[in-house]
Amino acid sequence: MKKKIICIECPKGCVLSIDLQNDEIVSMSGNECPKGQEYALSEIKNPLRIFTSSVLTQGLSFKMMPVRTDKPIPKHKLFAAIKAVKKIRLCCPVNTGDVIVENFLGLDVNLVATRNSMN
């Protein structure tokens, strides 16, 4: 099976052509630096993403607080993250970088504020 992905590890944005057999990389071309090979392997084996969203607030000066995970999470957990964030209500003032939820989804990552609340 052939797969094409765009590497995002550096500004070049190389188009990687990957040949797969049984979910293993057999050959790869298109990478202009070693980071492309590492990125392709990660994307095939365990794709990760930083999760960004907003949580509802109560009693603060604005209705939503932007948040993100402090480390990437597995891509297949993004929909679970969306469901979990919908249940969060922030009612106390926070600063940028403050932890909103420790060990988010049991993934050893924290959900952190990306803005100061102005309360």
QUIZI-V57748 format. One record per residue. NEAR is the number of other C-alpha atoms within 8 Angstrom. Layout:
NEAR + NEAR
This chain:
5 + 7 + 8 + 8 + 9 + 8 + 13 + 9 + 8 + 7 + 5 + 5 + 9 + 11 + 10 + 14 + 11 + 13 + 11 + 12 + 8 + 4 + 7 + 7 + 10 + 8 + 7 + 11 + 7 + 8 + 13 + 6 + 6 + 7 + 9 + 13 + 10 + 8 + 11 + 11 + 9 + 10 + 9 + 9 + 7 + 8 + 9 + 10 + 8 + 10 + 10 + 8 + 9 + 9 + 13 + 11 + 12 + 8 + 6 + 12 + 7 + 7 + 8 + 8 + 14 + 11 + 13 + 12 + 13 + 9 + 7 + 10 + 13 + 10 + 9 + 5 + 8 + 10 + 7 + 8 + 10 + 9 + 8 + 9 + 10 + 8 + 6 + 8 + 8 + 9 + 8 + 6 + 9 + 9 + 10 + 9 + 8 + 8 + 9 + 8 + 8 + 9 + 10 + 10 + 8 + 6 + 7 + 8 + 13 + 13 + 14 + 14 + 16 + 11 + 11 + 9 + 11 + 6 + 5
